[in-house]
Amino acid sequence: MMGKIPVIDLSYQWQSVKTESLSVLEEVLNQGQYILGNHVAALEQEVAEYTGNRYGVGVGNGTDALTLALHGLGVGAGDEVITTPFTFFATAEAIAAVGAIPVFADIDPKTFVITAETVKEKISSKTKAILPVHIFGLMADMKSLQELARADGLKLVEDACQAIGAKQDSRGIGVYSDAAAVSFFPTKNLGSYGDGGMVLMEDEELAARIKRLRVHGSTQKYRHAELGWNSRLDEIQAALLRIKLRKLDEWTKQRQTLAARYQEALNQVPIQLPSSPRDTEHVYHLYTILAQDRDGLKQHLSNQQIGSSVYYPLPLHLQPALAGLGYQKGALPAAEDVSEHCLSLPLYPGMEEQQQDEVIKAVKAYFAGA
């Protein structure tokens, strides 16, 4: 055994950009403009170009990116927004924050994302938007969801907080929808050294509105066109993210290579491995399997000093904070089953093959023993 293997380790990324990052940090601090400076504007353009969008608007975090996107598109009180129950709480929280009602559609048990078929069952006269989540780095089927949204006159917003760099038919996040939300939380594929987020879109008017909303609904100092938020991406974070963005393709390729090694090594083990449809490019924010005895496997790995994590142990429709929506256990069986059996194995840029081999060996040993 070669020592503790964490489920995620950010030290390699830092060492890869340390020299340049310290230099640009000093530059920003010397210039003295820390809010909405040149680096924010440059990052907005660079991330938009990287993902194939016309506009990017930097905001305070991924949750705000979702909230501002929904509000900017006119989603509000009493509207229903169809989304997934298998995601981080912020997805539903953003819907509720604009006064709308989360409506949960079940997921595909192989890909863990909602589909046009499961969403269609939930559309009502109150539905205003569809909000798919590209979970763990895999895009939902945006072509089908786009067709459905257009046919019913609905807004389409992507929670792409875990999926920068992901593609469907060679097209990136944001391209199929009205807007996409990105998170720069430190553990994300493109992570900052604090909080940060961005909204991506094609529409110039929407971009202008979200820029206004992020600074208290203002475009002119002390003149406020509407009620807004205080949600701005820090200049320091933007400067550091610009450096990391230049490394993102390299780091994504490492994630995909590690995922392919897992797929090959574990394909005879009685677990469900991540699924990636042929027309998609998975960026493996997390490498998440399903195991019948998930908790037993997790404990076994822990005993071997190997980290693993459960994302997410309780689906959103069963969260106490959303009990008022009236969902009961059994309402969304695929999401509930995945929540009970999912386990994310170590995978991150800089992970050595020897480390991964230790994880593979431990997983195989558990099932051989069982």
C-alpha positions in Angstrom: 0.0 0.0 0.0 1.5 3.4 -1.1 -0.3 5.6 1.5 -3.6 7.5 1.6 -5.3 8.1 -1.7 -7.9 10.9 -1.5 -11.1 11.1 -3.6 -9.8 14.4 -4.9 -6.4 16.1 -4.6 -5.9 19.7 -5.9 -2.2 19.9 -5.2 -1.1 18.9 -8.7 -3.2 21.6 -10.3 -1.7 24.2 -8.0 1.9 23.2 -8.6 1.1 23.3 -12.4 0.2 26.9 -12.3 1.9 28.2 -9.1 4.6 30.4 -10.6 2.4 32.1 -13.1 -0.4 32.4 -10.5 1.7 34.1 -7.9 2.9 36.5 -10.6 -0.6 37.5 -11.8 -1.7 37.7 -8.2 0.9 40.3 -7.5 0.0 42.2 -10.7 -3.7 42.4 -9.7 -2.9 43.5 -6.1 -0.5 46.2 -7.4 -3.1 47.5 -9.8 -5.7 47.9 -7.0 -8.8 47.1 -9.0 -10.4 44.0 -7.3 -14.0 44.1 -8.6 -15.1 43.7 -12.3 -11.7 44.6 -13.8 -9.9 43.6 -17.0 -9.4 40.0 -16.0 -13.1 39.4 -15.4 -13.9 40.8 -18.8 -11.2 38.7 -20.4 -12.3 35.5 -18.6 -15.9 36.1 -19.7 -14.8 36.3 -23.3 -12.4 33.3 -23.0 -14.9 31.0 -21.3 -17.6 31.9 -23.8 -15.3 31.2 -26.7 -14.1 27.9 -25.1 -17.6 26.6 -24.8 -18.9 28.0 -28.1 -21.1 30.8 -26.7 -21.3 34.5 -27.6 -21.4 35.9 -24.1 -20.3 35.1 -20.5 -21.2 37.0 -17.4 -19.1 36.4 -14.3 -21.0 36.1 -11.0 -20.3 35.3 -7.4 -20.9 31.5 -7.5 -22.6 28.7 -9.4 -25.9 29.1 -7.4 -26.1 32.7 -8.3 -25.4 31.8 -11.9 -28.5 29.6 -11.9 -30.6 32.1 -10.0 -29.7 35.1 -12.2 -30.2 33.0 -15.4 -33.7 32.0 -14.3 -34.6 35.5 -13.2 -33.1 37.1 -16.3 -35.3 34.8 -18.4 -38.4 35.9 -16.6 -39.0 32.8 -14.5 -40.8 33.9 -11.3 -43.5 33.5 -8.7 -45.8 30.6 -9.4 -43.9 29.3 -12.4 -43.0 25.6 -12.5 -39.5 24.6 -13.4 -38.8 20.9 -14.2 -35.5 19.6 -13.0 -33.8 16.5 -11.6 -33.9 15.2 -8.1 -30.4 13.8 -8.3 -28.2 16.8 -8.0 -26.8 19.2 -5.4 -29.4 21.2 -3.4 -28.5 24.5 -5.1 -30.4 23.5 -8.3 -33.7 23.5 -6.5 -32.7 26.3 -4.3 -32.1 28.6 -7.3 -35.6 27.8 -8.6 -37.2 28.6 -5.2 -35.1 31.8 -4.9 -36.9 33.4 -7.9 -40.3 32.3 -6.5 -40.8 29.4 -8.8 -41.7 25.8 -7.9 -39.3 22.9 -8.5 -41.0 20.0 -10.3 -38.9 16.8 -10.3 -38.6 14.4 -13.2 -37.0 11.0 -12.7 -33.6 10.2 -14.1 -32.2 7.7 -16.5 -30.7 5.1 -14.2 -27.7 4.6 -16.5 -26.7 8.2 -17.2 -28.2 9.8 -14.0 -29.7 12.7 -16.0 -33.3 13.6 -16.8 -34.5 12.9 -20.3 -37.1 14.4 -22.7 -39.3 11.4 -21.9 -39.3 11.9 -18.1 -39.6 15.6 -18.5 -42.6 15.5 -20.9 -44.6 13.6 -18.2 -44.3 16.6 -15.9 -45.2 19.5 -18.2 -48.3 21.4 -17.1 -49.9 24.7 -17.9 -47.7 26.3 -15.2 -44.4 25.0 -16.6 -42.1 27.9 -17.6 -38.7 26.2 -17.9 -36.7 23.0 -18.0 -33.5 22.9 -16.0 -31.4 19.8 -16.8 -28.2 19.1 -14.7 -25.1 17.7 -16.5 -24.3 15.5 -13.6 -20.7 14.4 -12.8 -19.5 15.8 -16.2 -22.0 14.2 -18.6 -24.3 16.4 -20.6 -28.0 15.5 -20.6 -29.5 14.9 -24.1 -29.8 18.6 -24.9 -30.9 18.0 -28.5 -34.0 16.2 -27.4 -34.6 18.6 -24.5 -34.2 21.6 -26.9 -36.8 20.1 -29.2 -39.2 19.6 -26.3 -38.7 23.1 -25.0 -39.2 24.7 -28.3 -42.4 22.7 -29.0 -43.9 23.8 -25.7 -42.6 27.3 -25.7 -40.5 26.7 -22.6 -37.2 28.3 -21.4 -34.2 25.9 -21.3 -31.5 26.5 -18.7 -28.5 24.2 -18.1 -27.0 23.5 -14.8 -23.5 22.9 -16.2 -21.7 23.6 -12.9 -20.0 20.2 -13.1 -19.5 20.0 -16.9 -17.3 22.7 -18.4 -15.6 21.2 -21.4 -18.4 18.5 -21.9 -19.9 18.2 -25.4 -22.8 16.7 -27.3 -22.2 16.3 -31.0 -19.1 18.4 -30.6 -21.1 21.3 -29.2 -20.5 22.6 -25.7 -22.5 23.7 -22.7 -24.9 26.6 -23.3 -25.1 26.2 -27.0 -28.4 24.2 -27.0 -30.2 26.4 -24.4 -31.2 29.9 -23.4 -28.5 30.0 -20.7 -26.0 27.8 -18.9 -24.7 28.2 -15.4 -21.1 27.4 -14.6 -19.5 27.0 -11.1 -15.8 27.7 -10.4 -16.0 26.1 -6.9 -12.5 24.9 -6.1 -13.2 21.2 -6.7 -14.8 21.8 -10.1 -12.9 20.9 -13.3 -12.1 24.6 -13.7 -11.9 25.6 -10.1 -11.0 28.9 -8.5 -9.4 29.5 -5.1 -12.7 30.5 -3.5 -16.2 30.9 -5.0 -17.1 32.0 -8.5 -19.5 31.4 -11.3 -20.6 32.4 -14.8 -23.7 32.5 -17.0 -23.2 31.6 -20.6 -25.7 32.6 -23.4 -26.2 33.6 -27.0 -28.6 36.5 -26.5 -27.1 40.0 -26.2 -30.1 41.4 -24.3 -30.0 38.6 -21.7 -26.3 39.1 -21.2 -26.9 42.8 -20.6 -29.7 42.1 -18.1 -27.6 39.6 -16.1 -24.7 42.1 -16.0 -27.2 44.6 -14.6 -28.7 42.2 -12.1 -25.3 41.2 -10.7 -24.7 44.8 -9.5 -28.0 45.6 -7.8 -29.9 46.1 -11.0 -27.7 49.0 -12.0 -25.9 50.1 -15.1 -25.2 53.6 -13.9 -23.9 54.4 -10.4 -26.7 55.1 -7.9 -29.3 54.5 -10.7 -31.2 51.2 -10.3 -33.4 50.0 -13.2 -34.6 47.0 -11.2 -34.0 45.0 -8.0 -30.9 42.9 -8.4 -28.2 41.0 -6.5 -24.7 41.7 -5.3 -23.0 38.8 -7.2 -19.7 39.7 -8.9 -16.8 37.5 -9.8 -13.7 38.7 -8.0 -10.9 40.1 -10.2 -8.3 38.0 -8.4 -10.3 34.8 -9.0 -10.8 35.7 -12.7 -7.0 36.3 -13.1 -6.2 32.9 -11.6 -8.9 31.1 -13.6 -7.6 32.5 -16.8 -4.3 30.7 -16.1 -6.1 27.4 -15.2 -8.3 27.7 -18.3 -5.3 27.3 -20.5 -4.6 23.9 -18.7 -8.2 22.7 -18.8 -8.0 20.6 -22.0 -4.9 18.8 -20.6 -6.5 18.2 -17.3 -9.7 16.9 -19.0 -7.7 14.5 -21.0 -6.1 13.1 -17.8 -9.6 12.6 -16.3 -10.8 10.8 -19.4 -7.7 8.6 -19.5 -8.1 7.6 -15.9 -11.8 7.0 -16.5 -11.0 4.7 -19.4 -8.5 2.7 -17.2 -11.3 2.2 -14.6 -13.7 1.2 -17.3 -11.3 -1.5 -18.6 -10.1 -2.7 -15.3 -13.5 -2.9 -13.5 -15.8 -4.1 -16.3 -16.0 -7.6 -14.9 -16.8 -6.5 -11.4 -20.5 -6.6 -10.3 -20.9 -2.8 -10.3 -22.5 -0.3 -12.7 -19.8 1.8 -14.3 -20.5 5.4 -15.7 -22.3 5.5 -19.0 -21.4 7.9 -21.8 -23.6 7.9 -24.9 -21.8 7.7 -28.2 -22.5 11.4 -29.2 -21.3 12.9 -25.9 -17.9 13.8 -24.5 -17.9 13.1 -20.7 -15.4 15.2 -18.7 -15.6 13.1 -15.5 -15.9 15.7 -12.8 -16.5 12.6 -10.7 -16.2 8.9 -11.5 -19.4 7.5 -10.0 -20.3 3.8 -9.9 -23.3 2.0 -8.5 -22.7 -0.8 -6.0 -25.4 -3.0 -4.3 -23.5 -2.8 -1.0 -22.3 0.8 -1.4 -21.7 1.4 2.3 -19.7 -1.9 2.7 -17.5 -1.0 -0.3 -17.0 2.5 1.0 -15.9 1.2 4.4 -13.6 -1.4 2.8 -11.9 1.4 0.8 -11.6 3.5 3.9 -9.9 0.6 5.7 -7.3 0.6 2.9 -6.8 4.4 3.2 -8.6 5.0 0.0 -11.1 7.9 -0.2 -14.5 7.7 -1.7 -17.6 9.9 -1.5 -21.4 9.7 -1.9 -22.9 12.2 -4.3 -25.8 12.4 -3.4 -27.2 10.3 -0.5 -30.7 11.9 -0.4 -32.5 13.0 -3.6 -34.0 16.5 -3.6 -37.6 15.5 -3.6 -37.1 13.8 -0.2 -35.1 16.7 1.4 -36.7 18.1 4.5 -36.5 21.7 3.2 -38.7 20.7 0.2 -41.2 18.6 2.1 -43.9 21.2 1.3 -43.8 20.0 -2.3 -45.5 16.8 -1.2 -43.3 14.2 -2.7 -43.2 10.8 -0.9 -40.6 8.0 -1.0 -41.2 5.9 -4.1 -42.3 8.9 -6.3 -39.0 8.9 -8.3 -37.7 5.3 -8.1 -34.6 5.6 -10.3 -33.3 8.7 -8.5 -33.9 7.0 -5.1 -32.2 3.8 -6.2 -29.1 5.7 -7.6 -28.9 7.7 -4.4 -28.8 4.5 -2.3 -26.1 2.9 -4.4 -23.8 5.6 -5.8 -20.2 5.9 -4.9 -17.5 8.2 -6.4 -14.0 6.7 -6.7 -10.8 8.8 -6.7 -10.1 10.6 -10.0 -8.4 13.9 -10.5 -5.6 15.4 -12.7 -2.2 14.3 -11.4 -3.5 11.0 -10.0 -0.7 8.5 -10.7 -1.5 5.1 -12.3 0.0 3.3 -9.3 -2.5 5.1 -7.1 -5.4 4.1 -9.4 -4.1 0.6 -9.5 -4.4 0.5 -5.7 -8.0 1.6 -6.0 -8.8 -1.0 -8.6 -7.1 -3.7 -6.6 -9.1 -2.8 -3.5 -12.4 -2.7 -5.3 -11.7 -6.1 -6.9 -10.6 -7.6 -3.6 -13.8 -6.4 -1.9 -16.0 -8.3 -4.4 -13.7 -11.3 -4.5 -14.1 -11.5 -0.7 -17.9 -10.9 -0.9 
